[in-house]
Amino acid sequence: EVLLEQSGAEVRKPGESLKISCKTSGYTFREYWIGWVRQMPGRGLEWMGFIYPRDSDIRYSPSFRGQVIISADRSIDTAYVQWSRLKASDTAVYYCVRLRVLVGDSLGALDVWGQGTEVTVSS
Amino acid sequence: DIQMTQSPASLSASVGETVTITCQASQHIDSYLNWYQQKPGEAPNVLIYSASSLWRGVPTRFSGSGSGTHFTFTISGLQPEDVGTYYCQQYDDLPLTFGGGTRVEI
């Protein structure tokens, strides 16, 4: 069974840093793009970016480039997203997602989702 | 970025009714469209890929159609467990973008 197990809820103050994780299992980590989707309170889904662990190629949404850093550790099959200076507007649930590239396509469906990590940024 | 516009934003229907949601893309995306269901308090799950193909294990009451810029998602015979929010998402190009969601209530 393919699983994405995310780290627990976090509470931080504005200006603080944060790194949340997504531990994967049940598949070959380096062969699938893995990334993050944000869901702000009561709002919809926003794709943040992906990393391809095999060669560390990273694609960011323009809305998140420069705001977060996505990384991966192939030795422990884990992906990360980090912030250097959090803002109140970063308050959201963050989902780790795996991209299943569909036959004949360069992209595809987000076929496996983590349980979500709730991040609260408040003074 | 490709903008995805979903309608309606919310709907209420009775058990057994047929429910239809539409999604319009700001530019031509062939059939590069997925539909997801997000039940309250849970992560989303993919239901439909490539506009009309049912993801494995998904009940056949869910279906999708369309290509180009206009897409439709249908629940034929709404069930109580279908309560949640449904999102379309294009994968014709990066950044991946989602529709605003449709909340389905009974």
Interface residues (C-beta under 8 A of the other chain):
Chain A: G44 L45 E46 W47 R59 S61 P62 S63 Y95 L102 D105 L107 G108 A109 L110 D111 W113 G114 Q115 G116
Chain B: D1 Y32 N34 Y36 Q38 A43 P44 N45 V46 Y49 S50 W55 Y87 Q89 Y91 D92 D93 L94 P95 L96 T97 F98 G99 G100 G101
